Amino acid sequence: MTNRYEAFSSLPACVTQLGDQPNSEPEEAAAVDAPAEEATAAGSAPGLSAEDLTAQASLRADLPLHYGDPLGEQRRLATGTAVTVLPYGVVKVAGDEAANWLNQLCSQKVDDLPVLAEGADMTASVEGADADAFASWTHLTFLDAQGHIENLALTARTAEAFWFLTETPAALTEFLTRMRFRTQVEITDQTENYLVLGDLIDQNEAAALSPLAGLPCTLTARHPWPAVQPGGTTYTTPAQEAKHPGQDFQVRLTLLPVQAAHALTTLGTGYPGSAPAGQLNLTEGADTQITWTHLAGFLAWEALRIYRWEPAQAEIDNKTMPHELDLLRTAVHLKKGCYCGQETVARIVNVGRPPRRIVALHLDGSGSELPQPGEALTVDGKAVGRVTSVAEHYEDGPIALAVIKRNTEAVTLQAGPVAANVTEIAQREGKSAASPEMRPGAELLKSLRRPGTPRL
């Protein structure tokens, strides 16, 4: 795969591999390919197959991890003055039968998604919608027959095609191609042709995100996390929901042609001695202007993702179910028709409990060592889970996401070499917030219930 990040990896102070030191001269920031084991160190999920690790390695090779100022990059991202390049690949699915076909394969309802206009004006052109409504990406999963996540992705629909953003584009392309049979669809991996940009703002301090104008972008839309989508539910308690840190931010993902990347290289990096901050003025909506002044590396984005409790590919192994990561809030529709893995999803919502659950960790930062993704979490020497993502947050210090056994009730765990305080995300009781009327099969049970029979 060609180096999609070449325009960025040659910038002063750009670090593309963990352990590298920032360079003050552009010519010294040479690009090198990252082997699969280095991609794991940069945050890939343990438990992925060798093919998936290879795919992630190619996406993360030469990805700008930071520009010499990781904590400052986080601050600028959080206040909306910075933008970062993300390790997403792009898969395009076109064809007259694409909507119904995809709806039969994935966990989310996508056959009636609004058709978005390609280019700068990304308002949802759905009948009856507010003309100024800013579009959202749709979160979804593709599951195996046992309900385990095979692919996690975001999608948006244009008149031309469905566009998927995923950290495993090769695996998603292979899966969709395998499931095509005689369906009239065209599936292409467009990863080499596009970059995926991410920016966000603290919505307590800034105006709402809006469509962008001023970049030759193909798509730009909000990330739906953590708002519970139609047909979704949560595994958090009302008290947890009231203080969900993901509610503090609005996140935007933008699909940009690779050849337009030069438009971003005039931005500053924040590294002492590098070029001063640039300025890229973009129109938001009709009247509002935003200004990106800096680039931020992927490590800054990861820290804010972990802080928002947002699960990603790093939290997924070959046994992960969407309930365990609280993905039913955005990526699963409980009332749609059949799809692979639906029986397991419905059974766990109705009568079961997820075997594991996602938690947030505040790590002891008194030492110099932090756990690595994949390290075991233990209580009294017994393994109860694993660390999935680790970061140094600019305000909260060292933080992490982890997956543990559902019935683990310890407040403090040992995460590799350090102690970790647990903050519950998915509740230990393992019960979703879905009302009986929302649960899969509710209509069938209602039709079979004899008059006068009490509801369970």
C-alpha positions in Angstrom: 0.0 0.0 0.0 1.3 3.5 -0.9 2.0 5.9 1.9 -1.2 7.9 2.4 0.4 10.0 5.0 3.5 11.1 3.1 2.5 14.8 3.2 2.5 14.6 7.0 5.3 12.2 7.8 7.8 14.6 6.3 6.8 17.5 8.5 9.2 18.7 11.2 8.8 16.8 14.5 6.4 14.2 13.1 6.8 10.8 14.9 5.4 7.8 13.0 6.6 5.0 15.2 6.5 4.7 19.0 10.0 5.1 20.5 11.1 7.5 17.8 12.3 11.0 18.7 10.8 14.1 17.0 13.1 15.6 14.4 13.6 19.3 13.9 14.5 18.9 10.3 11.9 17.8 7.7 14.4 15.6 5.7 15.2 13.6 8.8 11.6 12.4 9.3 12.0 9.5 6.9 9.0 7.2 6.4 9.4 3.5 7.1 6.9 0.6 6.9 5.7 -0.7 10.2 5.7 -4.5 10.8 2.7 -6.1 12.4 4.3 -6.3 15.8 4.9 -2.6 15.9 1.3 -1.9 14.9 0.3 -3.9 18.0 2.5 -1.6 20.1 0.7 1.4 18.6 -2.6 0.2 19.8 -3.8 -2.8 17.8 -6.1 -5.2 19.6 -4.7 -8.5 20.9 -6.7 -11.4 19.7 -6.9 -10.3 16.1 -5.9 -12.7 13.4 -2.5 -12.4 11.6 -4.4 -11.1 8.6 -6.1 -8.4 10.6 -2.8 -7.4 12.2 -1.2 -7.1 8.8 -4.1 -4.9 7.6 -3.8 -2.7 10.7 0.0 -2.4 10.3 -0.5 -1.1 6.7 -3.0 1.5 8.0 -0.7 2.6 10.8 2.5 2.6 8.8 3.7 6.2 8.7 0.6 7.4 10.5 1.5 10.6 12.4 1.4 9.6 16.1 2.4 13.0 17.4 4.3 16.1 16.4 6.4 16.6 19.5 3.7 18.1 21.7 1.3 15.2 22.6 -0.5 16.9 25.5 -0.7 20.3 23.8 -2.2 18.5 20.8 -4.9 17.1 23.0 -5.8 20.5 24.3 -6.1 21.9 20.8 -8.2 19.0 19.7 -10.5 19.4 22.6 -11.1 23.1 21.9 -11.6 22.6 18.1 -8.5 24.3 16.8 -6.7 21.1 15.7 -7.4 18.3 13.3 -5.9 14.8 13.1 -5.5 12.0 10.5 -7.0 8.7 11.6 -6.1 5.1 10.7 -9.4 4.3 9.0 -9.6 2.6 5.7 -12.4 3.3 3.3 -14.7 0.7 1.6 -17.2 1.7 -1.1 -20.3 -0.3 -1.8 -22.3 0.7 -4.9 -25.3 -0.8 -6.8 -29.0 -0.6 -6.9 -29.4 -3.5 -4.4 -26.8 -2.3 -1.9 -29.3 -0.8 0.6 -31.4 -3.9 1.1 -28.4 -6.3 0.9 -26.4 -4.4 3.5 -29.4 -4.2 5.8 -29.6 -8.0 5.8 -25.9 -8.3 6.8 -25.3 -5.7 9.5 -26.6 -5.0 13.0 -27.9 -1.5 12.2 -30.9 -0.4 10.1 -29.4 1.1 6.9 -32.0 0.6 4.2 -33.6 3.9 4.9 -30.6 6.1 5.6 -30.8 9.7 4.3 -29.0 10.3 1.1 -26.2 12.8 1.7 -24.9 15.2 -0.9 -21.2 14.7 -1.7 -18.9 17.7 -1.2 -18.9 20.5 1.3 -22.7 20.8 1.8 -23.5 17.7 4.0 -27.1 18.3 5.0 -29.4 15.4 5.2 -31.7 15.4 2.2 -34.5 13.4 3.9 -38.1 14.4 3.5 -39.3 16.4 6.4 -35.9 17.0 7.9 -34.7 20.4 9.0 -32.8 21.9 6.1 -29.9 22.8 8.4 -29.7 19.4 10.0 -26.1 18.2 10.1 -25.7 14.6 9.0 -24.3 11.8 11.1 -22.3 8.7 10.3 -24.1 5.5 11.2 -22.3 3.1 13.5 -22.7 -0.6 12.9 -21.2 -4.1 13.3 -21.0 -7.2 11.2 -21.3 -10.3 13.4 -20.7 -14.0 13.0 -23.4 -16.6 13.7 -22.5 -16.7 17.4 -22.9 -12.9 17.7 -19.2 -12.1 17.9 -18.0 -8.9 16.2 -16.2 -9.5 12.9 -16.1 -5.9 11.7 -16.9 -2.5 13.4 -17.5 0.3 11.0 -19.2 3.7 10.3 -21.2 4.3 7.1 -22.8 7.1 5.3 -24.9 7.0 2.1 -24.7 9.2 -1.0 -26.5 9.0 -4.3 -23.5 7.1 -5.6 -22.8 4.5 -2.9 -22.4 3.5 0.8 -19.1 4.6 2.2 -17.6 2.6 5.1 -14.9 3.8 7.5 -13.1 0.9 9.3 -9.8 0.0 10.8 -9.9 -3.3 9.0 -10.8 -2.5 5.4 -9.2 -5.6 3.9 -11.2 -7.8 6.2 -14.5 -5.9 5.6 -13.9 -6.0 1.8 -13.3 -9.8 1.9 -16.3 -10.4 4.1 -18.7 -8.4 1.9 -17.3 -10.0 -1.3 -17.8 -13.4 0.2 -21.4 -12.6 1.1 -22.3 -11.0 -2.3 -23.4 -14.1 -4.2 -25.6 -12.9 -7.1 -26.5 -9.5 -5.5 -25.9 -6.6 -7.9 -23.4 -4.6 -5.9 -19.8 -3.4 -6.5 -17.4 -3.5 -3.5 -14.1 -1.7 -3.7 -11.4 -0.9 -1.2 -10.8 2.8 -1.6 -8.2 3.1 1.3 -5.4 4.3 -0.9 -7.5 7.2 -2.3 -8.8 8.8 0.9 -7.7 10.1 4.3 -10.1 10.2 7.2 -9.8 13.4 9.3 -11.1 13.8 12.8 -11.8 16.9 14.8 -13.9 17.6 17.9 -14.9 20.3 20.3 -15.9 20.5 23.9 -19.6 21.3 23.5 -19.7 22.9 26.9 -17.4 25.7 25.6 -18.1 26.0 21.9 -20.9 26.1 19.3 -22.3 23.0 17.6 -20.3 21.3 14.9 -21.7 22.0 11.4 -20.9 21.0 7.8 -17.6 22.2 6.5 -16.9 24.3 3.4 -13.4 25.2 2.2 -12.0 21.7 1.8 -12.5 19.4 -1.2 -14.0 16.8 1.1 -16.1 13.9 -0.1 -18.1 13.4 3.1 -18.2 15.1 6.5 -20.6 14.2 9.3 -20.8 13.8 13.0 -19.9 10.6 14.9 -23.0 9.4 16.7 -21.3 8.3 19.9 -22.6 8.3 22.6 -26.2 9.3 21.9 -28.5 6.3 22.0 -29.8 5.9 18.4 -33.3 4.8 17.4 -33.7 1.1 18.2 -30.7 1.1 20.5 -30.2 0.7 24.2 -27.5 0.9 26.8 -25.8 -1.2 29.5 -25.2 1.8 31.7 -27.3 2.9 34.7 -29.1 6.3 34.8 -26.4 7.6 37.2 -23.6 6.5 34.8 -25.5 8.0 31.8 -25.8 11.4 33.6 -22.0 11.7 33.8 -21.0 9.9 30.6 -17.9 11.8 29.5 -18.7 11.2 25.8 -21.6 13.7 26.2 -19.1 16.5 26.7 -17.8 16.4 23.1 -19.0 16.6 19.6 -16.9 14.6 17.1 -16.7 15.0 13.3 -15.2 12.7 10.8 -14.3 13.9 7.3 -13.4 11.9 4.2 -10.7 13.7 2.2 -9.1 12.7 -1.1 -5.4 12.0 -0.6 -4.4 14.5 -3.3 -5.9 17.2 -1.2 -3.8 16.5 1.9 -1.4 19.4 1.1 -4.2 21.8 2.2 -3.5 20.7 5.8 0.3 20.8 5.8 0.4 24.5 6.3 -0.9 24.1 9.8 1.4 24.3 12.8 2.6 21.3 14.9 3.3 23.0 18.2 6.9 21.6 18.3 9.4 24.2 19.5 11.5 25.4 16.6 9.0 24.2 13.9 7.0 26.4 11.6 4.6 28.8 13.4 0.9 27.9 13.5 -0.8 28.1 10.2 -4.5 28.9 9.7 -7.2 27.2 7.7 -10.5 29.0 7.8 -13.5 26.8 7.1 -17.1 27.8 6.8 -19.5 26.1 9.2 -23.1 26.4 8.1 -24.2 29.8 6.7 -22.5 32.3 9.1 -20.1 30.6 11.4 -16.3 30.3 10.9 -13.9 27.9 12.5 -10.1 28.0 12.4 -7.8 25.0 12.4 -4.4 26.3 13.5 -2.6 23.0 14.3 -2.2 19.3 13.3 -2.6 16.8 16.1 -1.3 13.3 16.1 -3.2 10.1 16.5 -2.1 9.6 20.1 -3.9 12.7 21.1 -7.1 11.4 19.4 -6.7 8.1 21.2 -6.4 9.8 24.6 -9.7 11.7 24.0 -11.4 8.6 22.7 -10.5 6.6 25.8 -11.7 9.6 27.9 -15.0 9.5 26.0 -15.4 5.7 26.8 -15.7 5.1 23.1 -14.9 1.5 22.1 -12.9 0.9 18.9 -11.1 -2.0 17.2 -8.6 -2.1 20.0 -11.3 -3.4 22.4 -12.3 -6.2 20.1 -11.0 -9.8 20.1 -12.4 -12.9 18.5 -15.0 -13.4 21.2 -16.3 -9.8 21.6 -20.1 -9.2 21.6 -21.5 -5.7 21.1 -23.3 -5.8 24.5 -19.9 -6.1 26.3 -18.7 -2.8 24.8 -22.0 -0.9 25.3 -22.3 -0.7 21.5 -26.0 -1.4 21.5 -26.4 2.4 22.1 -25.1 3.3 18.6 -24.3 0.2 16.5 -27.3 -2.2 17.0 -31.0 -1.8 16.1 -33.1 -4.1 18.2 -36.2 -3.8 16.1 -34.9 -4.4 12.6 -35.1 -7.7 10.6 -32.9 -10.7 10.6 -29.1 -10.5 10.2 -26.3 -12.8 11.0 -25.8 -13.0 14.8 -29.2 -11.5 15.6 -30.4 -14.5 17.6 -27.5 -14.1 20.1 -28.0 -10.3 20.3 -31.7 -10.8 21.1 -31.2 -13.7 23.5 -28.7 -11.7 25.6 -30.9 -8.6 25.7 -34.0 -10.6 26.7 -32.8 -13.3 29.1 -29.1 -13.4 29.2 -26.1 -11.4 30.5 -22.9 -10.5 28.6 -20.0 -12.6 29.8 -17.7 -9.6 29.9 -18.0 -5.8 30.2 -16.0 -2.7 29.4 -14.6 -0.5 32.1 -12.5 2.7 32.4 -9.3 2.7 34.4 -7.5 5.5 36.1 -3.9 4.3 36.4 -1.4 5.0 39.1 1.0 7.4 37.4 3.5 7.7 40.2 6.0 5.5 38.3 7.4 5.7 34.8 5.9 2.4 33.6 2.4 1.9 32.2 0.6 -1.3 31.1 0.6 -2.2 27.5 -2.5 -3.1 25.5 -3.1 -6.8 26.0 -1.7 -7.0 29.5 -3.7 -8.9 32.1 -5.8 -7.3 34.8 -5.6 -9.3 38.0 -7.2 -9.4 41.4 -5.2 -11.2 44.1 -3.1 -12.7 41.3 -6.1 -14.1 39.4 -6.7 -12.8 35.8 -10.1 -11.1 35.4 -9.6 -9.3 32.1 -7.2 -7.4 29.9 -6.2 -3.8 29.1 -7.2 -2.8 25.6 -6.2 0.9 25.2 -3.8 3.1 27.2 -3.1 6.8 27.0 -1.8 9.8 28.9 -4.7 12.3 29.2 -3.7 16.0 29.4 -5.9 16.6 32.5 -6.7 13.1 34.0 -3.2 11.6 33.6 -2.8 8.0 32.6 -6.1 6.3 31.7 -7.2 3.2 29.9 -10.1 1.1 28.7 -10.3 -2.6 29.6 -12.6 -5.6 29.3 -13.2 -7.7 32.4 -15.4 -10.6 33.5 -18.9 -9.3 34.1 -19.2 -10.3 37.7 -15.9 -8.8 38.8 -16.7 -6.4 41.6 -13.2 -5.1 42.6 -12.8 -1.4 42.7 -9.0 -1.6 42.3 -7.2 -4.0 39.9 -3.6 -4.6 39.1 -2.9 -3.6 35.5 0.4 -5.1 34.6 3.0 -3.1 36.7 0.5 -0.6 38.2 -2.6 -0.3 40.2 -5.8 0.8 38.5 -9.0 2.3 39.9 -12.1 1.0 38.0 -14.9 3.2 36.7 -17.9 1.2 35.7 -19.2 1.7 32.1 -21.3 -1.4 31.3 -23.0 -2.3 34.6 -22.1 -5.5 36.5 -25.7 -6.7 36.6 -25.6 -7.2 32.9 -29.1 -5.9 32.2 -29.9 -3.5 29.4 -32.0 -0.4 29.6 -34.3 -1.7 26.9 -38.0 -1.7 28.0 -40.1 -4.9 27.3 -41.6 -3.1 24.3 -38.2 -2.4 22.8 -36.9 -5.9 23.1 -36.6 -8.2 20.1 -39.7 -10.3 19.6 -41.9 -8.1 21.7 -44.6 -7.9 18.9 -44.6 -11.7 18.6 -45.0 -12.2 22.4 -47.8 -9.7 22.5 -49.7 -11.4 19.7 -49.4 -14.8 21.4 -50.4 -13.7 24.9 -53.9 -14.7 25.8 -56.3 -12.0 27.1 -55.9 -11.6 30.9 -52.5 -13.2 31.0 -50.1 -11.1 33.1 -47.0 -9.8 31.4 -43.7 -11.2 32.7 
